[in-house]
Amino acid sequence: MKKYIAYAKGQASPELDQDCIEYAASFYSALRTKAQNYDPAKVSVPITVRTLETMIRLSTAHAKLRLSKRVEPSDIDVAVSLLNTSIF
């Protein structure tokens, strides 16, 4: 496992296509809407632009873990799932 992680870290960072950026932005918009309609006492952190940046970093890290050269929508889905779990 250590060798795999070291190899993955050594690879180039995956590219983020325009389609994936738009896909992440739509999820970010939906997340903001959900947070506004949710009970403020139950939301652990506010949804800001940093949340979008976090989503992109998480999806890039997931693509790198898969040893992919490109970020795919499935990577963004994983990042959104992690954010939903941690925020709500």
PyMOL commands that set and color helices and strands:
alter all, ss='L'
color gray80, all
select helices_A, chain A and resi 2-10+18-37+49-65+73-87
alter helices_A, ss='H'
color red, helices_A
deselect
rebuild
show_as cartoon
